[in-house]
Amino acid sequence: MEYVRTQSKPKDGKLFAIGHSMGGILLYAMLSKYRFEGRNPGLAAIVTLASSLDYTSSKSSLKLLLPLADPAQALNVPVVPLGALLAAAYPLTSLPPYALAWLNTQISAEDMMHPELLKKLVMNNFCTIPFKLLLQLTTAFREGGLRDRSGTFLYKDHLHKADIPILALAGDQDLICPPEAVNETVKIIPQHLVTYKVLGDAGGPHYAHYDLVGGRMAVNQVYPCIVEFLSCHDAA
């Protein structure tokens, strides 16, 4: 952030920040931590896409990771090779008999992402997950929501102190971070500062987790929404 600030030289010294999924979680966590410590985050506004600090009220498919936590801890496993597992499973998601086709809906809604882009995403985008990160993410499914690694700091407890505009976007068919999860975090933020929007219509198009950034309609529906919001808070 300091590098971007130095290069862009904003008149008010503040930056915009956009985070998708864990990127948005990091922004929420940063706001919470900075406000708890009485520090200024140096942000003019932020946009989060498919991000939440609390998944307890939703049916997030991230719950599938929970059973891995205890065995991995017992075996002292340093990382979970998610990228390698998804790459190996890809043929079963895209070729007959489509035994793992349900994995595709975790990433993209039907006909929302170009098949070649979906393939590149699955084959190249995911990597190994440090076990300590997986263990920390499990706290997002417990009362009080996501905690820091020590388990003593609850990010939700201080998010209400946020004093910058926030646009929180959710996808109507996001199975990883459903709208209910996004709203669980949104409702903590002062109402006059937050704009919450669920993208997708009953008759389509629909948005799954990665469609918000790479779906066919993102450039026409998602990006303009973000640009309009940030433009309203641009001091430059």
N, C-alpha and C positions, 0 to 999 in steps of 0.2 A: 504493500500500500504506500509506503514511503517513497519507493521508486516511482510508482505511477504519479504520485503527487508532485515529485520533483520534476518529472518529465512534462507533465501537463500544465503545471503552474495554475491551478484554479484560482480565481480571484478571491474566493472566500476560504480557500485552503481546504475545502471539503470535496469528497469524492462520492460518486454513485457506486453502488455495488449490486450485482445480480448473482444469485446463487441457485443452482438447480439441485434438488435432492439433498445430498450431504452438504453441498455448497451453501444452501439456504439454512441448514441446521447450524453450520459454522457461523453464519451471520447472526442468527438468533442468539447463539451462545456468546458471541462476541459482545453484542448489545447488552445482554444480561450481565456478563462479567464486568464490563466497563462501567455500567451504571452502579453495580454493587461497590466497585472500587472508587466511584466518584470521578471517573475519567471520561473525557470526551472522545467518542469513537472517530470523530473527524469525518462523518458521513452526512451527506445532505439528504439522502433517501436511499432505500434499498428495495429490491424486488426479489421475492423468493418464489420458486416454482417447485411444487410437489415436495414441500418441506414441512416438518413438524417436530416439536420437542416431546410430543406425547401421543402414543398410538393406542392407548388403553381402550378408547371408546370405539375403535375401528376394527375391521377384520383384515388388517394389513397382512399381506402374504409374507412380510418379513418375519412373522411368527414362525415360519418354517425354519429359520435359523436358530431359534431358541434351543431346540433339542441338541444342537451341536455344541453348545456352550460348555455344559458339564463334562462330556467326554473329552473335549479338547483340553479343558483345564486339567482333568485327571491325568491325561497322557502328556501334558506339557507341550502341546502342539504349538509351534510358533506362528504358523500362518495357515489359512484355509485357501487352497488353490482354486478360487472361484472361476478365474478366467480359463484355466485349463479344463475344468469340469464342464463349463458352458460350451467351449469350443469342441470338446469331445462329444457332447450331446447334440450339437447342432444338426447333424445328419438325421437324427431321429425326430427333430422338430419340423424339418422342411421336406423330407422325402418319405414315401410310403414305407411302412404303415403309419407314419406320423405318431409314433408311440408317445413322444414328448411334445406334441404340438401345443399343449397348454402353456408351455414355457414362453411361447411367443406373445401370448396375451399379457404376460408380465411386463413386456417391453413396449409393445405397440398394439393399438386397437386394429381391428380388421381393416385392411386396405388403407391404412393411414401412413404407412412408411414404405418407401420404395423397397422392393425385395432385395436389391443389391446393397442398399444402405443398411438394411436390417442385418444382412449377412456380415457386412464389415463391422457393424456395431458389436455383434455377438463375438466375432472372431478376434477383434482387436481392442475393444474398449475396456474389457474387464481384466482385472489382474488378481493377485493374491490379496487376501484380507488379513492384516495382522490379528492374531487372536485377541489381543488386548482391546482392539477396536470392537471386535464382535462382542466381547464381554461387556463393554461399555454401552453398546447399542441395545443390549437386552434391558437396560434400565428404562428405556423409553416405553416399555410395556408394563412398567410397575407404577404403583401409585406415586404421584408427584412428577412423573416424567423423567426425561433424560438427566443424568447426573454427570459430573466430571469423573475423571478416572479414579479419584480418591473415594468417590461414592458419597461425599459429604455436601457437595454443592449442587443444588437443584436449579437448573437454569430457568425454569418457569417462575420461580419465586421472585425474580427480579426483572422479568421482561416487562412488567407493567410500568416500570420506570422509564421505558423507552420514550424518547421525545423527538423522534424523526418520522417522517412519512414512510409508510410501508405498503407495498402492493404484494398481496399474497395470492398466487394463482394455483388452481387445482385442476386436475383432469377428471372428467366425469366417469371415466372407466379406468382410473388409476388403481391398480390392485396393490401396489407397493405402498403408496401414500394416498389413501382414499380421501375424498373431500372432508369426511368426518374428522380425520386426523388433522388435516390442515386447519380446520375450523377450531379444533381443540386448542391450538396455539393462538390463532387469530383472536379468539374471545378474551384473551388475557391483555392484549394490547389496547391502549386507550382508543375508544371508538372513533374519535375525531382524527386519528392519525392513520388508521388502517383501512385499506380498500381490499375487499375479498371478492374474488371472482372465480366461478367454476366454468371452465371451458368445455364445450360440447353440448349438443342438442339432442332431444329425445329421438329425433329422426336422423341424427347424424349431421356432421361428422362427430366421432367420439375421440377422446384423448386418453391414452394410457400414459404410463410414467415417462417414457422418452419421446412421445409425440409432441410434448410441450416445447421441445427444442429441435426435434428432427422430423416431425411429421409433415405430411404434404401441405397441410394448411397452416403450419406454424408461421410461415413468412407473411401470410395474409391476415391471420387472426391474432396470433400471440405477440409477435414482434411489434406490430403497430400499437398494441395495447401498452406494452412496456415503454416504447418511445414516447407515447403521449403522456404517460404518467411521469416519466423522468423530466420531460420538457417543462412540465408545470412547476418543477422544483429546481430548475436550472438557473442559478444566479448569474451564470456567465452571459 
